[in-house]
Amino acid sequence: MAKCPLCGKPLDWGELIEQMLSIENAEEMLKDREKFIEAVEGFAFKCPHCGEEFYGKYLPRDEAEKVFELLNEFKGSIDWENKRVRLRLNSLLALDKMLENWDKKMKG
């Protein structure tokens, strides 16, 4: 799971995405995978633990891509009026990873 590149504490993808909702044209960005990944990598996030800023390019790209899929798969995943993410993204990412590992074990 994503960790702050400065203090090493785990990050909540929901909180990270909420920081990005202030970007102009955020709704459009969330509809296009390449624009989303580009925005994540260039965005300066603020760690809720240490308060330091870091760029999204230091976050795991595979997780960012999965977050994009989750946000687009579940309608109403973002409350645009209140700029809040309604999904528990970290829980969904962990579940997805467990299912991937299970599939590998069953096929292997």
mmCIF file of the C-alpha atoms, coordinates in Angstrom:
data_MODEL
# 
_entry.id   MODEL 
# 
loop_
_atom_site.group_PDB 
_atom_site.id 
_atom_site.type_symbol 
_atom_site.label_atom_id 
_atom_site.label_alt_id 
_atom_site.label_comp_id 
_atom_site.label_asym_id 
_atom_site.label_entity_id 
_atom_site.label_seq_id 
_atom_site.pdbx_PDB_ins_code 
_atom_site.Cartn_x 
_atom_site.Cartn_y 
_atom_site.Cartn_z 
_atom_site.occupancy 
_atom_site.B_iso_or_equiv 
_atom_site.pdbx_formal_charge 
_atom_site.auth_seq_id 
_atom_site.auth_comp_id 
_atom_site.auth_asym_id 
_atom_site.auth_atom_id 
_atom_site.pdbx_PDB_model_num 
ATOM 1   C CA . MET A 1 1   ? 0.000   0.000   0.000   1.00 0.00 ? 1   MET A CA 1 
ATOM 2   C CA . ALA A 1 2   ? 1.042   3.585   -0.616  1.00 0.00 ? 2   ALA A CA 1 
ATOM 3   C CA . LYS A 1 3   ? 3.314   5.138   1.984   1.00 0.00 ? 3   LYS A CA 1 
ATOM 4   C CA . CYS A 1 4   ? 4.574   8.663   2.484   1.00 0.00 ? 4   CYS A CA 1 
ATOM 5   C CA . PRO A 1 5   ? 7.990   8.820   0.804   1.00 0.00 ? 5   PRO A CA 1 
ATOM 6   C CA . LEU A 1 6   ? 9.206   11.092  3.607   1.00 0.00 ? 6   LEU A CA 1 
ATOM 7   C CA . CYS A 1 7   ? 7.954   9.602   6.881   1.00 0.00 ? 7   CYS A CA 1 
ATOM 8   C CA . GLY A 1 8   ? 7.019   6.109   5.653   1.00 0.00 ? 8   GLY A CA 1 
ATOM 9   C CA . LYS A 1 9   ? 3.545   6.040   7.216   1.00 0.00 ? 9   LYS A CA 1 
ATOM 10  C CA . PRO A 1 10  ? 0.673   4.447   5.264   1.00 0.00 ? 10  PRO A CA 1 
ATOM 11  C CA . LEU A 1 11  ? -1.492  6.766   3.213   1.00 0.00 ? 11  LEU A CA 1 
ATOM 12  C CA . ASP A 1 12  ? -5.220  6.625   2.567   1.00 0.00 ? 12  ASP A CA 1 
ATOM 13  C CA . TRP A 1 13  ? -5.965  6.820   -1.157  1.00 0.00 ? 13  TRP A CA 1 
ATOM 14  C CA . GLY A 1 14  ? -9.360  8.375   -0.390  1.00 0.00 ? 14  GLY A CA 1 
ATOM 15  C CA . GLU A 1 15  ? -7.665  11.285  1.368   1.00 0.00 ? 15  GLU A CA 1 
ATOM 16  C CA . LEU A 1 16  ? -5.156  11.625  -1.464  1.00 0.00 ? 16  LEU A CA 1 
ATOM 17  C CA . ILE A 1 17  ? -7.880  11.781  -4.107  1.00 0.00 ? 17  ILE A CA 1 
ATOM 18  C CA . GLU A 1 18  ? -9.812  14.312  -2.006  1.00 0.00 ? 18  GLU A CA 1 
ATOM 19  C CA . GLN A 1 19  ? -6.750  16.559  -2.119  1.00 0.00 ? 19  GLN A CA 1 
ATOM 20  C CA . MET A 1 20  ? -6.904  16.352  -5.924  1.00 0.00 ? 20  MET A CA 1 
ATOM 21  C CA . LEU A 1 21  ? -10.603 17.258  -6.182  1.00 0.00 ? 21  LEU A CA 1 
ATOM 22  C CA . SER A 1 22  ? -9.693  20.936  -6.074  1.00 0.00 ? 22  SER A CA 1 
ATOM 23  C CA . ILE A 1 23  ? -7.937  20.637  -9.461  1.00 0.00 ? 23  ILE A CA 1 
ATOM 24  C CA . GLU A 1 24  ? -9.672  22.528  -12.235 1.00 0.00 ? 24  GLU A CA 1 
ATOM 25  C CA . ASN A 1 25  ? -11.571 20.061  -14.447 1.00 0.00 ? 25  ASN A CA 1 
ATOM 26  C CA . ALA A 1 26  ? -11.209 17.283  -11.852 1.00 0.00 ? 26  ALA A CA 1 
ATOM 27  C CA . GLU A 1 27  ? -14.339 15.542  -13.125 1.00 0.00 ? 27  GLU A CA 1 
ATOM 28  C CA . GLU A 1 28  ? -12.947 15.399  -16.657 1.00 0.00 ? 28  GLU A CA 1 
ATOM 29  C CA . MET A 1 29  ? -9.561  14.207  -15.381 1.00 0.00 ? 29  MET A CA 1 
ATOM 30  C CA . LEU A 1 30  ? -11.226 11.306  -13.564 1.00 0.00 ? 30  LEU A CA 1 
ATOM 31  C CA . LYS A 1 31  ? -12.765 10.055  -16.810 1.00 0.00 ? 31  LYS A CA 1 
ATOM 32  C CA . ASP A 1 32  ? -9.485  9.653   -18.697 1.00 0.00 ? 32  ASP A CA 1 
ATOM 33  C CA . ARG A 1 33  ? -6.884  7.166   -17.427 1.00 0.00 ? 33  ARG A CA 1 
ATOM 34  C CA . GLU A 1 34  ? -3.830  8.931   -18.902 1.00 0.00 ? 34  GLU A CA 1 
ATOM 35  C CA . LYS A 1 35  ? -4.934  12.369  -17.677 1.00 0.00 ? 35  LYS A CA 1 
ATOM 36  C CA . PHE A 1 36  ? -5.593  10.899  -14.239 1.00 0.00 ? 36  PHE A CA 1 
ATOM 37  C CA . ILE A 1 37  ? -2.180  9.205   -13.965 1.00 0.00 ? 37  ILE A CA 1 
ATOM 38  C CA . GLU A 1 38  ? -0.464  12.339  -15.266 1.00 0.00 ? 38  GLU A CA 1 
ATOM 39  C CA . ALA A 1 39  ? -2.356  14.455  -12.709 1.00 0.00 ? 39  ALA A CA 1 
ATOM 40  C CA . VAL A 1 40  ? -1.485  12.081  -9.839  1.00 0.00 ? 40  VAL A CA 1 
ATOM 41  C CA . GLU A 1 41  ? 2.204   12.019  -10.767 1.00 0.00 ? 41  GLU A CA 1 
ATOM 42  C CA . GLY A 1 42  ? 2.421   15.814  -11.018 1.00 0.00 ? 42  GLY A CA 1 
ATOM 43  C CA . PHE A 1 43  ? 0.290   16.659  -7.983  1.00 0.00 ? 43  PHE A CA 1 
ATOM 44  C CA . ALA A 1 44  ? 1.902   17.856  -4.750  1.00 0.00 ? 44  ALA A CA 1 
ATOM 45  C CA . PHE A 1 45  ? 0.183   15.892  -1.965  1.00 0.00 ? 45  PHE A CA 1 
ATOM 46  C CA . LYS A 1 46  ? 0.427   16.779  1.716   1.00 0.00 ? 46  LYS A CA 1 
ATOM 47  C CA . CYS A 1 47  ? 1.080   13.899  4.093   1.00 0.00 ? 47  CYS A CA 1 
ATOM 48  C CA . PRO A 1 48  ? -1.534  13.877  6.893   1.00 0.00 ? 48  PRO A CA 1 
ATOM 49  C CA . HIS A 1 49  ? 1.066   12.415  9.274   1.00 0.00 ? 49  HIS A CA 1 
ATOM 50  C CA . CYS A 1 50  ? 4.208   14.525  8.866   1.00 0.00 ? 50  CYS A CA 1 
ATOM 51  C CA . GLY A 1 51  ? 2.654   17.503  7.068   1.00 0.00 ? 51  GLY A CA 1 
ATOM 52  C CA . GLU A 1 52  ? 5.316   17.475  4.356   1.00 0.00 ? 52  GLU A CA 1 
ATOM 53  C CA . GLU A 1 53  ? 4.522   17.716  0.659   1.00 0.00 ? 53  GLU A CA 1 
ATOM 54  C CA . PHE A 1 54  ? 5.576   15.150  -1.929  1.00 0.00 ? 54  PHE A CA 1 
ATOM 55  C CA . TYR A 1 55  ? 4.781   14.516  -5.565  1.00 0.00 ? 55  TYR A CA 1 
ATOM 56  C CA . GLY A 1 56  ? 2.493   11.711  -6.641  1.00 0.00 ? 56  GLY A CA 1 
ATOM 57  C CA . LYS A 1 57  ? 5.208   10.289  -8.876  1.00 0.00 ? 57  LYS A CA 1 
ATOM 58  C CA . TYR A 1 58  ? 6.538   8.674   -5.687  1.00 0.00 ? 58  TYR A CA 1 
ATOM 59  C CA . LEU A 1 59  ? 3.293   6.709   -5.190  1.00 0.00 ? 59  LEU A CA 1 
ATOM 60  C CA . PRO A 1 60  ? 2.856   3.192   -6.644  1.00 0.00 ? 60  PRO A CA 1 
ATOM 61  C CA . ARG A 1 61  ? 1.604   3.632   -10.219 1.00 0.00 ? 61  ARG A CA 1 
ATOM 62  C CA . ASP A 1 62  ? -0.205  0.273   -10.214 1.00 0.00 ? 62  ASP A CA 1 
ATOM 63  C CA . GLU A 1 63  ? -2.246  1.391   -7.197  1.00 0.00 ? 63  GLU A CA 1 
ATOM 64  C CA . ALA A 1 64  ? -3.059  4.722   -8.853  1.00 0.00 ? 64  ALA A CA 1 
ATOM 65  C CA . GLU A 1 65  ? -4.296  2.848   -11.928 1.00 0.00 ? 65  GLU A CA 1 
ATOM 66  C CA . LYS A 1 66  ? -6.463  0.590   -9.766  1.00 0.00 ? 66  LYS A CA 1 
ATOM 67  C CA . VAL A 1 67  ? -7.838  3.638   -7.908  1.00 0.00 ? 67  VAL A CA 1 
ATOM 68  C CA . PHE A 1 68  ? -8.824  5.092   -11.287 1.00 0.00 ? 68  PHE A CA 1 
ATOM 69  C CA . GLU A 1 69  ? -10.666 1.873   -12.149 1.00 0.00 ? 69  GLU A CA 1 
ATOM 70  C CA . LEU A 1 70  ? -12.445 1.759   -8.780  1.00 0.00 ? 70  LEU A CA 1 
ATOM 71  C CA . LEU A 1 71  ? -13.555 5.387   -8.969  1.00 0.00 ? 71  LEU A CA 1 
ATOM 72  C CA . ASN A 1 72  ? -14.987 4.810   -12.429 1.00 0.00 ? 72  ASN A CA 1 
ATOM 73  C CA . GLU A 1 73  ? -16.473 1.398   -11.688 1.00 0.00 ? 73  GLU A CA 1 
ATOM 74  C CA . PHE A 1 74  ? -18.631 2.563   -8.788  1.00 0.00 ? 74  PHE A CA 1 
ATOM 75  C CA . LYS A 1 75  ? -21.104 5.270   -9.745  1.00 0.00 ? 75  LYS A CA 1 
ATOM 76  C CA . GLY A 1 76  ? -21.424 7.973   -7.123  1.00 0.00 ? 76  GLY A CA 1 
ATOM 77  C CA . SER A 1 77  ? -17.992 7.150   -5.711  1.00 0.00 ? 77  SER A CA 1 
ATOM 78  C CA . ILE A 1 78  ? -17.298 10.878  -5.344  1.00 0.00 ? 78  ILE A CA 1 
ATOM 79  C CA . ASP A 1 79  ? -19.522 13.436  -3.669  1.00 0.00 ? 79  ASP A CA 1 
ATOM 80  C CA . TRP A 1 80  ? -18.633 16.380  -5.910  1.00 0.00 ? 80  TRP A CA 1 
ATOM 81  C CA . GLU A 1 81  ? -20.684 18.869  -3.930  1.00 0.00 ? 81  GLU A CA 1 
ATOM 82  C CA . ASN A 1 82  ? -18.749 18.222  -0.710  1.00 0.00 ? 82  ASN A CA 1 
ATOM 83  C CA . LYS A 1 83  ? -15.498 17.143  -2.442  1.00 0.00 ? 83  LYS A CA 1 
ATOM 84  C CA . ARG A 1 84  ? -15.413 13.777  -0.641  1.00 0.00 ? 84  ARG A CA 1 
ATOM 85  C CA . VAL A 1 85  ? -14.580 10.256  -1.760  1.00 0.00 ? 85  VAL A CA 1 
ATOM 86  C CA . ARG A 1 86  ? -17.311 7.837   -0.711  1.00 0.00 ? 86  ARG A CA 1 
ATOM 87  C CA . LEU A 1 87  ? -15.353 4.625   -1.291  1.00 0.00 ? 87  LEU A CA 1 
ATOM 88  C CA . ARG A 1 88  ? -12.947 3.028   1.137   1.00 0.00 ? 88  ARG A CA 1 
ATOM 89  C CA . LEU A 1 89  ? -10.237 2.821   -1.503  1.00 0.00 ? 89  LEU A CA 1 
ATOM 90  C CA . ASN A 1 90  ? -7.567  1.240   0.690   1.00 0.00 ? 90  ASN A CA 1 
ATOM 91  C CA . SER A 1 91  ? -9.939  -1.560  1.699   1.00 0.00 ? 91  SER A CA 1 
ATOM 92  C CA . LEU A 1 92  ? -10.890 -2.186  -1.928  1.00 0.00 ? 92  LEU A CA 1 
ATOM 93  C CA . LEU A 1 93  ? -7.233  -2.176  -2.994  1.00 0.00 ? 93  LEU A CA 1 
ATOM 94  C CA . ALA A 1 94  ? -6.352  -4.675  -0.265  1.00 0.00 ? 94  ALA A CA 1 
ATOM 95  C CA . LEU A 1 95  ? -9.246  -6.917  -1.274  1.00 0.00 ? 95  LEU A CA 1 
ATOM 96  C CA . ASP A 1 96  ? -8.203  -6.712  -4.929  1.00 0.00 ? 96  ASP A CA 1 
ATOM 97  C CA . LYS A 1 97  ? -4.633  -7.689  -4.013  1.00 0.00 ? 97  LYS A CA 1 
ATOM 98  C CA . MET A 1 98  ? -5.851  -10.645 -1.938  1.00 0.00 ? 98  MET A CA 1 
ATOM 99  C CA . LEU A 1 99  ? -8.003  -11.859 -4.830  1.00 0.00 ? 99  LEU A CA 1 
ATOM 100 C CA . GLU A 1 100 ? -5.065  -11.541 -7.243  1.00 0.00 ? 100 GLU A CA 1 
ATOM 101 C CA . ASN A 1 101 ? -2.881  -13.610 -4.915  1.00 0.00 ? 101 ASN A CA 1 
ATOM 102 C CA . TRP A 1 102 ? -5.638  -16.180 -4.513  1.00 0.00 ? 102 TRP A CA 1 
ATOM 103 C CA . ASP A 1 103 ? -5.964  -16.469 -8.307  1.00 0.00 ? 103 ASP A CA 1 
ATOM 104 C CA . LYS A 1 104 ? -2.202  -16.971 -8.625  1.00 0.00 ? 104 LYS A CA 1 
ATOM 105 C CA . LYS A 1 105 ? -2.247  -19.731 -6.003  1.00 0.00 ? 105 LYS A CA 1 
ATOM 106 C CA . MET A 1 106 ? -5.165  -21.477 -7.641  1.00 0.00 ? 106 MET A CA 1 
ATOM 107 C CA . LYS A 1 107 ? -3.594  -21.342 -11.099 1.00 0.00 ? 107 LYS A CA 1 
ATOM 108 C CA . GLY A 1 108 ? -0.090  -22.218 -9.885  1.00 0.00 ? 108 GLY A CA 1 
# 
